[in-house]
């Protein structure tokens, strides 16, 4: 029984045509096929089925094959410049002549290499979703002396931004011989309202030792037409965009406008969020540094409360919608008695509430430490303060200070209701953590991200972001990392490990809390279905 395999190829002149919708294919709007090299599998035919957001390829059965023989292989591919510029020429990769890469057994990534999103499978499981593996390709679509690249940083600060900037510049220059690199100052609005700075390996030589961003940043300011006009006027043909969820959505709009105008411009996103709330990838850069620096604040709080009678220390950490920093910092420290995160609702009064747990711990140890993520308990705070919902320039809801609110609630309860003397200590290390340079682990990670982005852009890919998927770096459609927010799953073992470590209550017994958790889990399943349903 024979079946042909066709992938979207990366050849200069692909001979692929879009297919009409089929019940056996992904039910998403049809889009132009992007070229990917051929791959041969037994008894399976792969046909291009493209969404308006992602490039998706699903194994489809021929009429002669039985349905049970479908292995469920799906490649969520990224756009390629040749999808709308089919006559774009390609060139040998300069890395062929690189002395550094001469000893590498396999210098170039095979066109057939993909990275599986799910590596924990059972016998008979479908192969599932895969992404194109990141790395240098044998052919590139830019001549080194014709490349004019630019780098921009947007959104809040995060350890490691300067390392990413440095390694993009050094990667372009040292690996590909590119010398024309611009830094866009002040975020997206810098494209049309700020000066640029010329970036060379010498200019960025030691910026990885500093916190913040060498290029300055801002929130908002995204005007797609103005930005692409500026890109076109300056003759820029590679754009590297470092930023979080909103920034990556902006990057996708820039790519779409570039494609609409038919410009030979590669748009590459490098996801940045200290909260680790980017979907699909294993973790975001700066996260390890943030967890490590958070230990200092937690240790300080523990010393303070241990030195007084009935000491209660509260440490507020980053985490607008996701409590990863608070959770991992708590697990790493072991001196924390309670961890509160946005994903896990809590209540204060009554049986099984926070006040009861605090009183119990004070009787046992005469002190306790609470770690709380900035996004936890926001509904409680808003109700008590009767605050209206306002947003920042990026469209994020401005959070109320849950740390100060909780400190006052605990103090009032034990002083006025329980008639107990209590010593409150509140530490907010947010800006101290955001502003530090990245640690050794994050420096290496940032280097890999930057080099992967450079390899992808030089190979002609565009509209993609980079990141590790199951410890293997991959090119991911931008829309995939912005569809949903990565959050702590309360039903996973990691949260169970935390509960076992702190012995804190689950708070599931509070009125309405359990229902809220169930509703969150139901919504999560729906979100996952929207992503992976085929």
NORKA-V629991 format. One record per backbone hydrogen bond with DSSP energy under -0.5 kcal/mol. CO is the residue of the C=O (numbers start at 1). NH is the residue of the N-H. E is the energy in kcal/mol with one decimal. If there is no record, write none. Layout:
# NORKA-V629991
[[CO NH E] [CO NH E]]
This chain:
# NORKA-V629991
[[7 9 -0.6] [22 25 -1.6] [26 28 -1.9] [35 9 -0.8] [39 41 -0.5] [41 44 -0.7] [45 47 -0.5] [45 60 -3.1] [46 6 -1.0] [47 58 -1.0] [48 19 -0.5] [49 56 -0.7] [54 51 -1.8] [54 56 -0.7] [55 77 -3.2] [56 49 -2.0] [57 75 -3.0] [58 47 -1.3] [60 45 -1.1] [62 65 -1.6] [66 69 -2.0] [67 70 -1.8] [71 127 -3.3] [72 128 -1.1] [73 59 -2.4] [74 76 -0.6] [74 130 -2.3] [75 57 -2.4] [75 77 -1.2] [77 55 -1.7] [79 462 -1.9] [80 83 -2.4] [81 84 -1.3] [81 85 -1.5] [85 88 -2.0] [91 140 -2.8] [93 96 -2.1] [94 97 -1.9] [95 98 -1.3] [98 102 -0.5] [99 102 -0.6] [100 103 -0.5] [101 104 -1.1] [110 113 -1.5] [113 133 -1.7] [115 131 -2.5] [117 119 -0.5] [119 121 -0.8] [122 125 -2.6] [128 74 -2.5] [129 117 -2.8] [129 118 -0.5] [130 76 -2.9] [131 115 -3.2] [132 475 -3.1] [136 109 -3.0] [138 93 -2.1] [140 91 -3.0] [143 146 -1.8] [143 147 -0.7] [144 147 -0.9] [148 237 -2.4] [148 238 -1.3] [149 182 -2.8] [150 240 -2.6] [151 184 -3.0] [152 242 -2.7] [158 161 -1.5] [160 164 -2.1] [161 165 -2.3] [162 166 -2.7] [163 167 -2.6] [164 168 -2.0] [165 169 -2.1] [166 170 -2.9] [167 171 -2.2] [168 172 -2.5] [169 173 -2.3] [170 174 -3.2] [170 175 -0.5] [171 175 -1.8] [171 176 -0.8] [172 176 -0.8] [172 178 -2.5] [173 177 -1.1] [179 181 -1.0] [180 149 -2.2] [181 199 -2.7] [182 151 -1.9] [182 184 -0.5] [183 185 -0.6] [183 197 -1.9] [184 153 -0.5] [184 187 -0.5] [187 190 -1.6] [188 191 -1.8] [189 192 -1.1] [189 193 -1.5] [190 194 -1.1] [195 185 -1.1] [197 183 -3.1] [200 204 -2.1] [202 205 -0.8] [204 207 -1.0] [206 209 -1.6] [207 210 -1.8] [212 162 -0.7] [213 216 -1.4] [215 186 -1.9] [216 187 -0.7] [218 155 -2.3] [221 223 -0.7] [223 227 -2.7] [224 228 -2.7] [225 229 -2.4] [226 230 -2.2] [227 231 -2.3] [228 232 -2.6] [229 233 -2.9] [230 234 -2.3] [231 235 -0.7] [231 236 -2.1] [232 235 -0.7] [237 266 -2.4] [238 150 -2.0] [239 241 -0.6] [239 268 -3.1] [240 152 -2.2] [240 242 -0.6] [241 243 -0.6] [241 270 -3.0] [242 154 -2.4] [243 272 -2.1] [244 248 -2.7] [245 249 -1.9] [246 250 -1.8] [247 251 -2.0] [248 252 -2.0] [249 253 -1.7] [250 254 -2.1] [251 255 -2.4] [252 256 -2.5] [253 257 -2.2] [254 258 -2.5] [255 259 -2.7] [256 260 -2.2] [257 261 -1.9] [258 262 -0.7] [258 263 -2.4] [259 262 -0.8] [263 265 -2.2] [265 267 -0.5] [266 239 -3.0] [266 268 -0.6] [267 463 -1.4] [267 464 -1.3] [268 241 -2.9] [269 271 -0.5] [269 466 -1.3] [270 243 -1.7] [271 285 -0.6] [273 276 -1.2] [277 486 -2.5] [279 281 -2.0] [284 287 -1.4] [286 290 -2.2] [287 291 -2.5] [288 292 -2.2] [289 293 -2.6] [290 294 -2.1] [291 295 -0.9] [292 295 -0.7] [293 296 -1.1] [293 297 -0.9] [294 298 -2.3] [295 299 -2.9] [296 300 -2.1] [297 301 -2.3] [298 302 -2.3] [299 303 -2.3] [300 304 -2.3] [301 305 -2.4] [302 306 -2.0] [303 307 -0.9] [304 307 -0.7] [305 308 -0.9] [308 311 -0.7] [310 423 -2.3] [311 368 -2.0] [312 425 -2.4] [313 370 -3.5] [314 316 -0.5] [314 427 -2.9] [315 317 -0.5] [315 372 -2.7] [316 429 -0.7] [317 374 -2.0] [319 375 -2.0] [323 327 -2.6] [324 328 -2.9] [325 329 -2.5] [326 330 -1.9] [327 331 -2.3] [328 332 -2.3] [329 333 -1.5] [330 334 -2.0] [338 371 -2.7] [340 373 -2.6] [341 344 -1.1] [343 345 -0.7] [347 354 -2.3] [348 355 -2.3] [348 356 -0.5] [350 353 -2.0] [353 357 -1.7] [354 358 -2.6] [355 359 -2.3] [356 360 -2.0] [357 361 -2.4] [358 362 -2.5] [359 363 -1.8] [360 364 -1.6] [361 365 -3.4] [361 366 -0.7] [361 367 -0.5] [362 366 -1.1] [366 310 -0.7] [366 311 -1.4] [368 313 -2.6] [369 337 -2.4] [369 338 -1.4] [370 315 -2.8] [371 340 -2.7] [372 317 -2.3] [373 376 -1.9] [375 378 -0.9] [377 381 -2.1] [378 382 -2.7] [379 383 -2.1] [380 384 -2.3] [381 385 -2.3] [382 386 -1.2] [382 387 -1.2] [388 390 -0.6] [390 398 -3.3] [392 395 -1.8] [396 392 -2.6] [400 402 -1.5] [401 405 -1.9] [402 406 -2.7] [403 407 -2.2] [404 408 -2.2] [405 409 -2.3] [406 410 -2.6] [407 411 -2.2] [408 412 -2.7] [409 413 -2.2] [410 414 -2.3] [411 415 -2.0] [412 416 -2.5] [412 417 -0.6] [413 417 -1.9] [413 418 -2.0] [414 420 -3.9] [422 424 -0.6] [423 312 -2.8] [425 314 -3.1] [427 316 -2.2] [429 433 -2.4] [430 434 -2.3] [431 435 -1.4] [433 436 -1.0] [439 443 -2.4] [440 444 -1.9] [441 445 -2.0] [442 446 -3.1] [443 447 -1.8] [444 448 -2.0] [445 449 -2.3] [446 450 -2.6] [447 451 -2.5] [448 452 -2.3] [449 453 -2.2] [450 454 -2.2] [451 455 -2.7] [452 456 -2.3] [453 457 -2.4] [454 458 -2.6] [455 459 -1.7] [456 461 -2.2] [457 460 -1.6] [458 141 -2.8] [460 81 -2.8] [463 478 -1.4] [464 269 -2.9] [465 476 -3.0] [466 271 -0.6] [467 474 -2.4] [468 282 -3.1] [468 470 -0.5] [469 472 -1.1] [472 469 -2.8] [473 134 -2.5] [474 467 -1.3] [474 476 -0.6] [475 132 -0.7] [476 465 -2.7] [477 480 -1.6] [477 481 -0.7] [478 481 -1.0] [478 482 -0.7] [479 483 -0.9] [481 279 -0.8] [484 279 -0.6] [485 487 -0.5] [488 490 -0.7] [489 492 -1.8] [492 496 -1.3] [493 497 -2.5] [494 498 -1.6] [495 499 -2.3] [496 500 -2.2] [497 501 -1.8] [498 502 -2.7] [499 503 -2.2] [507 510 -0.9] [508 514 -0.5] [510 513 -1.3] [510 514 -0.9] [512 516 -1.9] [513 517 -2.3] [514 518 -2.5] [515 519 -2.6] [516 520 -2.4] [517 521 -2.4] [518 522 -2.4] [519 523 -2.5] [520 524 -2.3] [521 525 -2.1] [522 526 -2.0] [523 527 -2.7] [524 528 -2.6] [525 529 -2.1] [526 530 -1.9] [527 531 -1.3] [528 532 -3.0] [529 533 -2.0]]
